[in-house]
C-alpha cells in the first residue's frame, strides 16, 4: 500500500503541468476598424476584447448599458452555484429551467431563476468575477440590470472558473448550443477553427437593446469579446451592427498562430 502511494505521488510530481490559457501569439484585435465602423452606425455602441492575461482592448469599455438577456449567463452561473444545486448532479428539472433560458433565451424561465437566486446571487457572481459597474435590477425588470463591456469580458474569459467544477461542462454546453434562429451577430462570423460560447440580448426586439458576449476557444487559446448597443432603431439594424463590429474586431483571428 505504501509503495502504491509513493508511485502515485511520483506520477503527480513528474506529470507535466496543464497548459495555461493563452491568447493567439501573433494577433491584435481590429480596434481601429471596429471603432470607425461603430462611429458610422446609429445608436450607442461599446465593445471590448480581453486576453487571459487581463489585457483589454476596446471602445467605451466602461459605458454602462441595459443587459437585456445577456444577464442570463450570470443567472445560469448563480443558479448552478446555489447551495442546493452545486453539490449534486444537474437534474431534468434544472435543465427545464436552464436550457430554454440559455439556448432560446426564454424569459419566463429567466424570471423564475431570477426569483430563486435573488439579487444576492447575482451580486455574488459579480463580486467573484471582479465586476466593477454591475447593478442588478428588480426581478420584474431583470433585463434592465446594468453591465459594461469590460465587466462582461472579464466574466466570459474565465467563465468556467466562476462555476462550481461539477457543473462547468453543463454551463459551457448550453452556451455553445444556442438555437440556430438566434445565431446572428457573432454567430455569423465565428473565426474558422474556433469554438464560440455566447449569449445575446435584444430586449423586446425593437432595436432598443442589442448585445452579445462571447468566449472563443481554440485548444488552450482563448479570448472574450462583448459588444453592447442601444438605440439601434430596429432589431435588424442592431443585428447588423453586432455582426459588423465583431467581424472587424476578430479580423485575422482564424489565421493567427
Buried (B, 14 or more C-beta within 10 A) or exposed (E): EEEEEEEEEEEEEEEEEEEEBBBBEEBBBBBEBBBEBBEEBBBBBBBBBBBBEEEBBBBBBEBBBBBBBBBBBBBBBBBBBBEEBBEEEBEEEBEEBBBBBBBEBBBEBBBBBBEBBEBEBBBBBBEBBEBEEBBBBEBEEBBBBBBBBBBBBBBBBBBBEBBBEBBBEBBBEBBBEBEEEBBBBBBEBBBEEBBBBBBBBBBEEEBBBBBBBBBBBBEEBBBBBBBBBBEBBBBEBBBBBBBBBBBBBBBEBBEBE
